[in-house]
Amino acid sequence: MLSRFQYFKPHNLNEAVQYLDKEANSFVLAGGTDLMILLRRNVINAEHIVDIKALPETGVFEYTEGTGLKIGAAVVVNRVVDSEVVNSRYRALHQAAASLASFQLRNRATVVGNICNASPGADLPPALLVYDAVVNIAGPQGTRQVPLHQFFTGVKRTVLQHGELVVSVELPESGEGDKSIYLRQARLRGHDLATVGVAARVKPDGKVAIGIAAVAPTPLRLFALEDQINARGLSQETIEWAAEEVKEHIHPITDVRSSAAYRLQMASVLLKRCLLALIAKED
């Protein structure tokens, strides 16, 4: 049985922020694919639901050459999957989006919702992390930007404070010659959370970026490992080394989907596959 709640659909961003700030136990509705499950299972006791789909700022989905890509909080995942710009300039994000759940769910689930849900095993964060995504937040004290790698604070926890909501996420321009890939391992073929998900990117300057999910309480950007790889230079020998070294940078657990040992091994396998695929594209 769903909890009884007040439904509010604000006309502008200021109304949304004021309502969230004033009312306790308020939850934001965009796609609702996670929120409805929580409500049905009585995991949360929502007294107020704030529907932000009609806010102009949340519907933005635009790429500006030289600046980058902006994805509003109400933009559904299938818009990313269908975007030629994303497919050509942010390939790992396209692959991660296409792997998320089913076609039907991607028609409702939003990119920003996948971030705000803060699941350790979410598919989109690793790809967004390697593209240095920034989260745009609005709240009672005004607006602020937070790099995505600082946005997650724990399992299902983020930096969002009372009265705040995410308006959009931005990815800087990728640049000519940019290459990226996202690979995942799951228990089943089909619609399951990833056992491990790895995104890797080679920037136009040849530097490597790595994002990974389901191996720690939050999705991770592996900055320290990147520095080591970049210092060595990306080669077959470095890739073999990095595939083992990655195990020192993650902290997986054993749960219903996988053992910690299996996650360690798959992180190694997937990172190796990602990096080999990226250097193969140079040939």
Backbone as a ProteinNet text record, in pm:
[ID]
protein_1_A
[PRIMARY]
MLSRFQYFKPHNLNEAVQYLDKEANSFVLAGGTDLMILLRRNVINAEHIVDIKALPETGVFEYTEGTGLKIGAAVVVNRVVDSEVVNSRYRALHQAAASLASFQLRNRATVVGNICNASPGADLPPALLVYDAVVNIAGPQGTRQVPLHQFFTGVKRTVLQHGELVVSVELPESGEGDKSIYLRQARLRGHDLATVGVAARVKPDGKVAIGIAAVAPTPLRLFALEDQINARGLSQETIEWAAEEVKEHIHPITDVRSSAAYRLQMASVLLKRCLLALIAKED
[TERTIARY]
84.4	0	88.1	58	134.4	104.4	205.4	182.8	99.2	24.9	-54.9	35.8	30.2	118.1	48.7	102.6	59.1	144.3	76.4	145.2	151.9	272.7	291.7	372.5	321.2	390	422.2	543.9	580.3	586.7	565.7	571.1	711.9	795.9	932.9	1025.7	1153.4	1254.1	1246.8	1221.8	1213.5	1100.5	984.9	873	911.6	982	1022.7	1114.2	1212.7	1308.7	1239.1	1151.3	1080.4	994.6	928.1	842.5	926.3	1036.9	1124.3	1183.3	1213.1	1271.2	1169	1043.3	938.6	883.8	868.1	798.7	896.2	879.4	961.2	912.9	998.3	965.1	915.8	986.1	954.5	1050.1	996.8	1076.5	1051.8	1158.8	1150.6	1110	1017.8	972.3	1015.3	1090.7	1123.9	1078.9	1162.3	1118.1	1031	1072.1	992.6	1016.5	1108.4	1125.6	1180.2	1265.2	1313.4	1216.8	1163.9	1075.2	950.9	890.2	767.9	792.5	908.2	941.3	953.3	1020.2	1035	900.3	812	679	597.6	599.9	521.3	567.9	697.8	752.8	753.5	700.8	697.8	836.5	935.7	1071.2	1083.3	1007.8	1005.8	863.2	852.6	722.8	715.7	672	668.2	541.6	559.5	444.8	419.3	524	512.1	593.5	534	601.9	605.4	725.4	743.5	780.9	690.8	708.1	779.7	904	984.5	989.9	909.2	920.2	886.8	801.6	759.3	853.1	952.4	1044	1133.1	1141.2	1220.7	1365	1424.3	1565.2	1589.5	1488.4	1507.7	1488.2	1431.5	1408.5	1517.8	1622.2	1729.8	1812	1831.9	1923	1990.4	2110.2	2173.7	2325.2	2380.2	2525.4	2567.6	2666.7	2721	2867.7	2902.1	3039.8	3134.7	3239.7	3337.7	3305.6	3181.2	3139.1	3109.5	3023.2	2993.4	2846.2	2808.8	2674.2	2607	2480.5	2401.4	2278.4	2254.7	2142	2057.5	1935.1	1846.1	1794	1742.7	1702	1580.5	1506.5	1388.8	1415.5	1537.4	1572.3	1583.2	1506.3	1504.5	1625.1	1658.6	1779.8	1775.2	1658.2	1651.8	1684.1	1670.8	1714.2	1865.6	1936.3	2081.3	2116.4	2045	2069.8	2047.5	1946.1	1910.3	1992.1	2074.1	2147.6	2273.1	2281	2400.5	2521.2	2496.5	2605.4	2667.9	2585.2	2637.4	2711.2	2654.2	2716.3	2853.2	2868.5	2994.7	3095.6	3048.8	3140.3	3156.3	3058.9	3064	3023.6	3104.7	3069.3	3040.9	3120.7	3098.8	2963.7	2921.5	2790.8	2679.8	2695.2	2596.4	2585.4	2697.9	2697.5	2638.3	2672.8	2619.8	2468.7	2423	2279.1	2203.9	2259.5	2194.2	2187.4	2276.5	2279.7	2188.1	2131.8	2053.1	1912.4	1878.8	1743.4	1687.2	1558.1	1490.2	1452.9	1412.6	1370.4	1257.6	1160.6	1045.1	1086.6	1175.1	1220.6	1304.1	1383.4	1463.8	1377.1	1255.5	1162.4	1108.4	1127.5	1082.1	1199.2	1297.1	1411	1491.6	1540.9	1619.5	1767.6	1849.7	1994	2027	1971	1998.1	1942.9	1828.3	1774	1867.4	1933.2	2029.5	2147.2	2181.8	2287.6	2237.9	2121.8	2071.2	2033	1997.9	1968.6	2091.8	2208.8	2337.3	2357.9	2316	2344.4	2490.9	2559.4	2700.2	2718.2	2613.6	2624	2556.5	2521.9	2454.5	2544.3	2483.3	2560.2	2612.9	2536.6	2574.9	2691.5	2705.1	2813.1	2953.9	2996.4	3133.5	3161.1	3065.7	3083.9	3083.4	2995.3	2991.8	3119.2	3170.2	3291.3	3411.6	3427.2	3546.2	3538.5	3417.7	3402.4	3393.5	3440	3450.2	3318	3210.3	3077.8	3066.8	2986.8	2960.3	2810	2769	2628.1	2586.1	2479.4	2424.4	2311.3	2326.2	2233	2170.7	2039.2	1969	1911.5	1915.5	1864.5	1831.3	1791.7	1752.5	1863.5	1987.9	2100.7	2150.1	2079.4	2120.6	2164.4	2248.5	2294.6	2441.2	2479	2619.3	2649.1	2775.3	2821.4	2911.8	2891.5	2972.3	3024	3154.8	3206.5	3143.7	3110.1	3039.7	3118.8	3250.7	3329.1	3321.6	3270.1	3249.2	3101.7	3014.8	2869.9	2823.1	2882.3	2840.8	2913.4	2838.8	2899.3	2886.1	2809.2	2790.4	2682.3	2647.4	2541.9	2410.1	2352.2	2226.2	2235.2	2356	2375	2453.4	2413.6	2480.7	2502.9	2563	2588.6	2465.9	2354	2234.8	2187.5	2160.9	2112.5	1961.3	1902.3	1758.6	1720	1618.5	1571.1	1639.6	1742.4	1816.5	1766.4	1784.4	1758.6	1859.6	1882.5	1972.4	1892.6	1943.1	1876.8	1926.6	2056.6	2115	2253.8	2307.7	2447.1	2512.7	2639.2	2710.9	2838.9	2868.2	2992.9	3070.1	3195.2	3274.7	3291.5	3330.6	3360.1	3461.7	3437.4	3526.6	3651.2	3638.5	3754.5	3774.7	3841	3868.4	3966.5	3938.6	4026.7	3997.4	3896.1	3858.8	3799.5	3835.4	3784	3742.5	3631.9	3589.4	3507.3	3491.3	3418.1	3361.6	3246.6	3188.2	3157.7	3205.9	3177.2	3124.9	3034.6	2976.2	2967.2	2960	2934	2813.8	2719.7	2601.5	2576.3	2487.2	2457.5	2387.3	2305.3	2216.9	2232.2	2192.6	2170.8	2039	2037.5	1912.8	1923.4	1817.2	1798.9	1835.4	1962.5	2011.7	2115.5	2127.8	2235	2370.6	2467.3	2600	2666.7	2735.6	2825.5	2948.2	2997.4	3102.9	3077	3098	3088.7	3211.6	3276.4	3399.8	3387.8	3421.1	3433.2	3578.4	3630.3	3766.2	3764.6	3852.5	3859	4004.1	4034.3	4162	4132.1	4181.9	4155.7	4239.6	4206.3	4284.5	4433.8	4468.9	4611.2	4677.2	4601	4655.2	4643.2	4593.5	4578.3	4456.1	4465.9	4360.9	4275.2	4144.5	4053.1	3974.9	3951	3883.9	3775.3	3655.5	3546	3496.8	3452.4	3413.3	3298.2	3210.3	3094	3083.3	3013.7	2981.9	3101.7	3204.4	3322.3	3358.8	3267.2	3290.1	3154.6	3145.5	3017.3	2962.8	3050.1	3006.9	3075.7	3020.8	3097.6	3227	3333.4	3465.5	3527.5	3598.5	3692.6	3830.9	3905.6	4031.7	4148	4152.6	4253.3	4395.6	4419.4	4555.3	4604	4517.8	4555.6	4578.4	4495.3	4514.2	4653.3	4691.2	4822	4934.9	4921.5	5024.9	5030.7	4915	4909.9	4968.5	4928.3	4974.9	5125.4	5177.9	5322.6	5399.7	5340.9	5405.7	5389	5278.1	5244.3	5155.6	5050.7	4954	5010	5038.6	5095.4	5041.3	5070.2	5028.8	5084.2	5209.6	5271.3	5203.9	5174.4	5107.6	4968.3	4898.7	4762.6	4764.6	4860.4	4872.6	4897.5	4982.6	5011.4	4887.2	4816.7	4700.5	4587.8	4574.7	4469.3	4485.5	4606.8	4630.5	4629.1	4684.2	4694.6	4558.6	4458.7	4326	4268.9	4307	4256	4297	4404.7	4451.1	4375.2	4288.8	4220.6	4070.6	4021.8	3877.9	3852.5	3729.3	3694.4	3556.9	3546.7	3416.1	3369.9	3238.7	3179.3	3115.9	3082.8	3004.6	2857.7	2773.9	2629.9	2555.8	2426.7	2345	2388.6	2452.6	2490.9	2628.3	2714.4	2851.3	2930.1	3037.5	3134.1	3233.4	3298	3400.7	3514.5	3551.6	3661.4	3628.3	3504.1	3464.1	3466.2	3422.9	3425.6	3569.4	3658.4	3798.8	3850.4	3818.4	3865.2	3801	3670.1	3602	3644	3676.7	3729.2	3857.7	3942	4066.9	4040.8	3951.5	3920.8	3860.7	3763.7	3694.3	3784.6	3868.5	3960.5	4056.6	4107.3	4199.1	4129.1	4007.5	3933.2	3908.9	3872.4	3847.3	3972	4083.4	4205.5	4259.7	4248.3	4291.5	4206.2	4076.9	3988	4024.3	4060.9	4094.7	4225.7	4325.8	4451	4436	4345.7	4321.3	4264.2	4187.4	4127.8	4232.2	4350.7	4457.7	4527.8	4511.5	4582.8	4517.8
-119.6	0	124.9	217.8	340.9	431.3	502.3	601.9	716.4	784	898.4	1020.4	1091.3	1206.8	1318.7	1437.5	1553.9	1562.5	1580.7	1591.6	1738.9	1783.9	1924	1930.3	2006.7	2024.6	2172.9	2213.6	2355.8	2410.4	2542.9	2609.9	2656.6	2673	2717.7	2659.2	2675	2616.1	2674.7	2803.7	2867.2	2806.8	2782.8	2719.3	2580.7	2506.1	2370.6	2372.6	2462.4	2471.3	2516.2	2616.5	2665.2	2555.5	2477.2	2369.7	2262.4	2220.8	2120.1	2167.7	2295.8	2352.4	2358.6	2385.1	2404.7	2272.8	2175.3	2052.3	1938.8	1878.1	1761.8	1638.5	1538.1	1413.8	1437.6	1526.7	1555.2	1479.4	1428	1353.9	1408	1411.9	1464.8	1353.8	1387.4	1294.4	1346.3	1263.1	1293.8	1173.9	1068.5	945.8	860.4	849.6	778	628.2	575.6	430.5	374.9	449.1	406.9	449.4	570.5	623.5	537.2	493.3	414.3	279.9	220.8	94.7	116.2	224.4	254.7	279.9	347.2	375	246.3	164.2	40.4	-54.4	-54.5	-144.5	-81.6	40.3	112.7	131	144.1	171.2	315	405.5	545.2	586.3	684.2	739.4	880.6	890.1	1018.9	1094.9	1216.6	1303.1	1401.5	1426.9	1521.8	1470.7	1475.5	1441.8	1566.9	1606	1726.4	1683	1704.8	1664.3	1775.7	1749.5	1853.9	1841.2	1752.8	1726.1	1847.6	1937.8	2051.7	2172	2165.8	2278.6	2288.9	2406.3	2420.3	2374.5	2403.3	2369.1	2217.8	2141.2	1996.5	1923.6	1991.3	1927.9	1953.2	2024.5	2059.8	1936.3	1919.1	1816.2	1874.8	1929.9	2001.3	1986.3	1981.2	1977.9	2107.5	2174.6	2297.1	2272.6	2285.8	2261.4	2356	2299.2	2377.4	2389.9	2360.2	2368.3	2230.4	2155.5	2021	1989.1	1892.2	1836	1866.7	1911.4	1932.8	1842.7	1771.5	1678.7	1717.9	1763.1	1804.7	1688.7	1720.3	1617	1536.2	1585.5	1512.2	1438.6	1441.4	1375.9	1225	1149.6	1004.6	940.3	822.4	754.9	725.4	692.7	660.7	779.4	902.2	1017	1015.5	970.4	956.1	843	730.9	617	655.5	735.9	771.9	887.7	949.7	1068.9	1033.6	1083.7	1062.5	1135.6	1251.4	1327	1247.4	1190	1109.8	987.9	923.5	803.2	833.2	947.7	979.2	1047.6	1129	1208.9	1157.8	1081.5	1029.5	881.8	804.3	666.7	581.2	593.6	512.7	542.9	668.3	704.7	641.3	642.6	578.1	428.9	362	218	189.2	271.6	251	271.5	374.9	403.1	288.8	237.8	129.8	0.6	-14.7	-137.8	-130.7	-13.3	5.6	-52.4	-147.9	-203.4	-243.6	-214.8	-249.8	-123.7	-141.7	-28	48.4	-25.3	38.8	123.2	68.5	144.2	264.6	249.3	363.3	476.2	445.2	550.5	631.9	583.8	656.3	700	612.6	642.1	759.4	843.2	959.1	939.3	1009.7	1004.7	1056.8	1172.2	1232.4	1145.6	1082.1	991.9	876.1	824.6	716.7	760.5	888.4	944	962	1026.3	1060.8	939.3	829.6	707	654.9	691.3	662.2	514.2	429.9	287.3	261	182.9	151.6	83.3	11.5	-64.5	-0.2	127.4	194.1	199.1	189.9	183.3	318.3	425.3	552.5	623.8	619.3	694	666.3	540.8	523.4	600.1	597.5	668.6	819.1	867.4	1011	1054.7	969.4	1002.8	1021.7	936	948.8	1072.9	1128.3	1252.1	1374.9	1360.8	1474.8	1548.4	1472.3	1531.4	1617.4	1722.1	1814.5	1817.9	1814.1	1814.4	1956.8	2005.4	2137.7	2123.8	2188.8	2175	2309.8	2308.4	2428.8	2403.5	2507	2492.2	2625.8	2626.3	2750	2855.3	2811.6	2905.3	2945.2	2902.8	2935.1	2811.3	2830.2	2718.7	2688.1	2565.2	2525.3	2411.7	2393.8	2284.6	2192.1	2062.7	1962.5	1862.7	1840.7	1734.1	1600.9	1521.4	1396.7	1307.2	1307.4	1218.1	1259.9	1381.9	1426.4	1419.8	1382.7	1386.2	1270.4	1153.5	1035	1030.9	1005.9	999.8	863	772.8	639.8	567.4	448.7	371.5	448.4	484.3	558.5	695.7	751.4	881	974.5	1102.5	1203.8	1329.4	1430.8	1557.1	1646	1606.1	1690.1	1718.8	1846.5	1889.9	1913.5	1937.9	1962.6	2078.9	2058.4	2163	2168	2085.9	2089.4	1983	2011.8	1913.5	1932.1	1825.6	1832.1	1881.2	1985.2	2043.8	1978.6	1952.5	1895	1841.6	1772	1727.5	1772.3	1815.5	1866	1786.8	1760.3	1695.8	1793.9	1821.7	1910.5	1853.3	1939.3	1896.3	1782	1681	1564.8	1587.8	1655	1682.9	1580	1620.3	1530.7	1421.2	1299.4	1187.7	1122	1170.5	1111.9	972.6	878	741.5	691.8	619.2	564	438.4	361.6	235.8	203.1	136.7	87.3	-60.4	-141.4	-284.1	-321.4	-416.5	-460	-612.5	-663.6	-804.8	-813.6	-902	-921.2	-1069.9	-1103	-1244.6	-1309.5	-1231.2	-1283.9	-1205.1	-1265.3	-1186.1	-1111.9	-983.6	-910.7	-803.3	-789.6	-670.9	-695.6	-679.8	-699.1	-591.6	-555.4	-463	-527.8	-444.9	-496	-556.3	-667.8	-721.3	-632.1	-589.7	-489.5	-412.2	-282.8	-201.9	-112.7	-112.7	-35.8	53.9	180.6	274.3	318.5	322.4	371.1	470.1	567.8	673.8	708.9	731.4	789.7	927.5	1029.9	1167.5	1204.3	1315	1357.5	1373.1	1403.4	1417.1	1283.8	1173.7	1041.5	994.9	1080.6	1042.4	952.1	861.7	763.5	808.2	781.4	800.9	671.5	635.1	509.3	531.9	481.8	482.8	341.1	311.4	173.3	173.1	73.9	62.4	-78	-87.9	-214.2	-277.7	-198.5	-252.7	-171.3	-85.5	0.7	58.3	126.9	185.4	288.4	345.4	441.4	408.7	455.6	449.7	529.4	484	543.1	594.5	703.5	746.5	711	628.5	574.6	666.5	782.4	883.1	832.6	764.8	719.9	618.2	526.1	427.1	495	591.3	666.4	730.9	794	860.5	760.5	643	540.8	493	471.5	428.7	536.1	660.4	770.1	793.3	769	782.6	674.1	555.1	444.7	454.7	515.5	516.3	398.2	422.7	317	221.5	99.7	-2.4	-137.9	-240.5	-376.3	-414.6	-383.1	-416.1	-341.2	-212.3	-134	-188.1	-228.7	-282.1	-409.9	-497.1	-621	-586.4	-489.6	-447.4	-385.6	-296.4	-226.6	-323.2	-430.1	-527.8	-595.4	-608	-662.1	-551.8	-437.8	-326.7	-273	-282	-227.9	-291.5	-412.6	-482	-411.9	-332.3	-259.7	-128.6	-92.9	36.7	24.3	-96.9	-118.5	-202.6	-199.6	-269	-334.6	-438.8	-502	-582.5	-608.1	-690.9	-814.1	-909.6	-1025.2	-997	-1015.3	-997.8	-1097.2	-1076.8	-1172.7	-1185.3	-1082.8	-1085.4	-1147.1	-1142.1	-1186.6	-1195.7	-1272.7	-1271.7	-1159.2	-1117.1	-1014.2	-1061.3	-1189.1	-1243.8	-1237.6	-1269.3	-1265.3	-1122.1	-1028.2	-887.9	-839.8	-880.2	-844.4	-896.1	-1021.2	-1080.4	-1013.3	-984.7	-925	-779.5	-709.7	-574.2	-578.8	-676.1	-694.7	-727.4	-822.3	-866.4	-752.8	-683.7	-578.5	-458.9	-422	-311.2	-346.9	-467.6	-511.5	-506.6	-557.4	-555.8	-412.5	-324.6	-184.5	-119.8	-132.6	-65.7	-125.4	-256.8	-319	-271.7	-257.4	-209.1	-66.1	14.9	153.8	167	87.3	98.1	33.2	-62.5	-125	-22.4	74.1	176.6	272.9	269.9	357.3	298.8	167.2	98.9	129.5
0	0	0	-91.9	-99.6	18.6	64.4	168.7	111.5	194.3	151.2	144.3	33.1	17.6	-59.1	-42.4	-119	-244.7	-358.5	-487.4	-526.8	-562.2	-600.7	-729.7	-827.4	-954.9	-971.1	-936.5	-940.1	-1082.4	-1093.1	-1222.6	-1257.7	-1155.8	-1181.8	-1075.5	-1098.6	-1010.2	-870.2	-859.6	-728.6	-645.4	-707.5	-637.1	-586.2	-669.9	-631.4	-510.6	-512.6	-402.5	-274.1	-283.6	-165	-102.4	-186.3	-135.6	-66.2	-130.7	-71.5	60.7	67.2	188.4	301.7	266	366.9	421.2	335.8	373.5	403.4	520.5	556.8	480.9	472.8	404.1	262	190.1	50.8	-40	-150	-246.3	-386.2	-465.2	-601.2	-697.4	-787.5	-891.2	-1027.5	-1100.3	-1239.6	-1323	-1327.1	-1393.6	-1302.8	-1176.6	-1077.4	-1072.4	-1152.5	-1155.9	-1024.6	-957.4	-825.8	-715.7	-727.4	-624.4	-607.4	-717.4	-707.3	-638.5	-662.3	-594.6	-444.9	-405.1	-262.9	-197.2	-268.5	-214.2	-200.1	-302.7	-299.9	-190.2	-165.3	-63.4	75.1	86.4	214	274	186.5	233.1	282.2	219.5	260.6	296.1	380.8	416.5	359	235	166.1	202.5	251.5	279.7	165.9	86.6	-24.4	-142.7	-262.3	-386.4	-473.5	-515.3	-597.1	-738.7	-832.3	-971.5	-1047.9	-1092.2	-1155.6	-1308.2	-1365.1	-1508.7	-1594.9	-1544.9	-1626.4	-1616.3	-1530.9	-1516.6	-1640.2	-1701.9	-1825.3	-1808.4	-1693.9	-1671.8	-1672.7	-1631.8	-1620.8	-1753.3	-1852.2	-1981.7	-2083.2	-2043.3	-2137	-2174.4	-2303.6	-2353.7	-2476.9	-2455.5	-2566	-2562.1	-2682.5	-2699	-2765.8	-2707.5	-2763.7	-2796.8	-2924.1	-2964.9	-2892.7	-2838.2	-2763.8	-2616.5	-2579	-2438.5	-2381.2	-2449.2	-2404	-2402.9	-2322.3	-2319.3	-2186.3	-2191.9	-2070.4	-2076.1	-1966.1	-1956.5	-1836.5	-1861.4	-1753.9	-1672.3	-1553.6	-1458.1	-1503.9	-1601.1	-1649.8	-1780.9	-1828.8	-1956	-1934.8	-2011.5	-1993.1	-2062.1	-2018.1	-2064	-2213.6	-2266.8	-2409.4	-2498.8	-2450.3	-2530.8	-2548.1	-2446.8	-2456.7	-2552.9	-2541.5	-2629.9	-2776.1	-2801.8	-2939.2	-2995.8	-2914	-2956	-3036.5	-3159	-3241.7	-3182.5	-3122.3	-3060.6	-2947.1	-2860.9	-2749.3	-2803.4	-2902.5	-2958.9	-3018.3	-3080.1	-3146.8	-3055.5	-2959.6	-2878.4	-2734.8	-2687.1	-2549.4	-2554	-2622.5	-2655.1	-2531.4	-2428.7	-2307.7	-2245.1	-2248.2	-2192.4	-2275.1	-2405.2	-2491.4	-2458.6	-2444.2	-2415.5	-2278.1	-2179.4	-2045	-2042.9	-2112.7	-2117.2	-2186	-2293.5	-2366.6	-2286.7	-2190.2	-2110.2	-1987.8	-1961.3	-1840.2	-1857.2	-1774	-1762.5	-1898.5	-1920.9	-2045	-2121.7	-2247.5	-2329.9	-2262.8	-2208	-2144.8	-2024.8	-1941	-1824.7	-1865.3	-1971.8	-2018.1	-2071.6	-2107.9	-2150.9	-2034.2	-1912	-1792.4	-1705.1	-1689.6	-1601.5	-1656.7	-1567.2	-1609.8	-1577.9	-1654.2	-1631.3	-1491.9	-1457.4	-1326.2	-1214	-1236.2	-1134.7	-1106.7	-1210.3	-1193.2	-1107.3	-1116.7	-1032.9	-889.2	-876.5	-743.1	-661.1	-727.9	-654.6	-581.5	-633.9	-568.7	-538	-630.6	-615.7	-648.6	-567.9	-597.7	-733	-780.2	-903.9	-1023.5	-1014.7	-1125.8	-1249.6	-1367.5	-1491.3	-1538	-1519.3	-1579.3	-1510.5	-1377.8	-1314.3	-1366.6	-1390.7	-1439.4	-1568.4	-1661.5	-1788	-1767.3	-1682.4	-1653.5	-1581.1	-1495.3	-1419.9	-1511.4	-1611	-1696.2	-1784.4	-1798.9	-1874.9	-1784	-1661.2	-1568.3	-1552.7	-1538.4	-1525.5	-1399.9	-1411.5	-1300.8	-1276.8	-1150.8	-1112.9	-1075.4	-1138.2	-1107.5	-1007.8	-893.2	-780.9	-748.5	-722.2	-677	-538.4	-452.7	-317.1	-255.4	-129.9	-61.4	-58.4	-61	-55.6	-194.2	-299.1	-434.9	-510.7	-610.2	-693	-664.9	-691.2	-677	-773.7	-805	-888.9	-808.4	-828.2	-757.9	-860.8	-867.8	-955.3	-916.2	-1015.3	-986.4	-892.7	-901.1	-814.3	-667	-640.1	-502.4	-461.3	-552.9	-529.4	-441.1	-459.3	-383.1	-248.7	-141.8	-8.8	57.3	-1.9	53.7	-23.1	23.7	-41	-30.1	-144.8	-152.1	-85	-78.3	-13.4	-104.1	-102.8	-183.9	-100.1	-162	-92.7	-83.8	-143.6	-143.2	-0.7	25.6	156.4	150.6	266.8	274	182.7	100.8	11.5	-122.7	-142.5	-268.1	-365.5	-494.4	-598	-709.9	-784	-899.3	-1018.9	-1083.6	-1199.8	-1328.2	-1334.7	-1456.2	-1426.4	-1524.5	-1519.4	-1649.4	-1640.1	-1756.7	-1779.6	-1906.3	-1946.8	-2034.5	-2002.9	-2087.4	-2227.9	-2319.2	-2456.1	-2454.3	-2535.7	-2536.5	-2621.4	-2732.3	-2816.3	-2925.6	-3031.4	-3143.3	-3100.6	-3144.9	-3113.4	-2979.4	-2908.4	-2780	-2802.6	-2717.4	-2728.2	-2590.5	-2584.7	-2456.1	-2477.9	-2370.9	-2377	-2239.2	-2235.5	-2110.5	-2125.5	-2031	-2028.1	-1890.3	-1886.9	-1759.8	-1755.6	-1632.5	-1608.7	-1516.1	-1548.4	-1464.6	-1446.5	-1355.5	-1329.8	-1448.2	-1516.8	-1619.7	-1748.1	-1857.8	-1977.8	-1958.8	-1985.1	-1966.9	-1862.6	-1783.7	-1703.6	-1558.3	-1528.5	-1393.3	-1364.8	-1238.3	-1201.8	-1230.5	-1260.2	-1292.1	-1169.4	-1190.6	-1088.9	-1078.6	-1193.7	-1206.6	-1335.6	-1332.2	-1452.7	-1463.3	-1580.1	-1598.9	-1721.6	-1703.6	-1815.3	-1823.7	-1944.6	-1966.4	-2082.2	-2073.2	-2174.1	-2202.7	-2328.5	-2367.9	-2424.3	-2357.1	-2397.2	-2519.8	-2584.1	-2700.9	-2673.3	-2547.4	-2513.9	-2479.3	-2491.6	-2465.4	-2321.7	-2233.2	-2092.9	-2074.1	-1976.4	-1949.4	-1831.4	-1839.7	-1727.2	-1706.9	-1580.1	-1547.4	-1442.8	-1470.3	-1374	-1352.4	-1231.9	-1200.6	-1100.4	-1113.5	-1024.9	-967.5	-855.2	-787	-718.2	-687.9	-619.5	-495.6	-452	-335.9	-294.8	-182.5	-142.8	-241.3	-325.4	-426.6	-558.8	-670.6	-795.4	-779.1	-843.9	-821.8	-950.7	-939.4	-1042.6	-987.9	-1059.5	-1008.7	-1045	-982.2	-1014.6	-992.3	-881	-849.9	-952.7	-990.7	-1091.5	-1226.2	-1259.5	-1384	-1387.8	-1277.6	-1272.5	-1297.4	-1239.4	-1257.1	-1402.3	-1462	-1602	-1692.4	-1668.1	-1752.9	-1738.9	-1619.7	-1599.6	-1675.8	-1682.8	-1752.2	-1904.2	-1946.7	-2088.1	-2121.6	-2201.1	-2230.6	-2335.4	-2292.6	-2380	-2336.3	-2414.9	-2378.4	-2241.2	-2217.1	-2088.1	-1973.9	-1994.3	-1890.6	-1862.9	-1966.7	-1949.7	-1867.5	-1894.3	-1815.3	-1669	-1645.5	-1508.7	-1442.7	-1514.5	-1459.4	-1425.4	-1503.7	-1478.7	-1342.9	-1296.3	-1162.6	-1056.9	-1090.3	-995	-954.4	-1042	-1010.4	-884.3	-854.5	-735.7	-606.3	-611.6	-493.3	-473.1	-567.7	-562.9	-540.3	-519.9	-502.7	-378.3	-330.9	-206.2	-220.7	-302.4	-324.9	-204.2	-202.4	-98.1	-161.7	-77.6	-120.3	-92.2	-194.2	-175.3	-263.2	-282.2	-356.4	-501.8	-556.1	-696.7	-722.1	-624.5	-650.5	-520.8	-526.5	-417.3	-439.1	-333.2	-344.4	-434.6	-421.8	-502.1	-651.1	-685.4	-826.1	-878.5	-797	-839	-862	-775.9	-795	-929.5	-957.4	-1082.2	-1203.3	-1196.3	-1310.8	-1331.8	-1225.6	-1242.3	-1322.4	-1292.4	-1364.9	-1512.2	-1535.9	-1672.5	-1755.4	-1698.2	-1772.9	-1801.3	-1703.3	-1728.4	-1841.4	-1838.8	-1945.7	-2081.1	-2087.7	-2214.2	-2262.9	-2170.7	-2206.7	-2265.9	-2195.9	-2240.3	-2369.5	-2383.4	-2508.4	-2625.5	-2601.8	-2708.1	-2748.3	-2650.4	-2681.4	-2757.3	-2723	-2798.7	-2936.7	-2950.2	-3081.2	-3178.7	-3126.6	-3212	-3268	-3207.9	-3256.1	-3378.4	-3395.7	-3505.7	-3641.4
[MASK]
+++++++++++++++++++++++++++++++++++++++++++++++++++++++++++++++++++++++++++++++++++++++++++++++++++++++++++++++++++++++++++++++++++++++++++++++++++++++++++++++++++++++++++++++++++++++++++++++++++++++++++++++++++++++++++++++++++++++++++++++++++++++++++++++++++++++++++++++++++++++++++

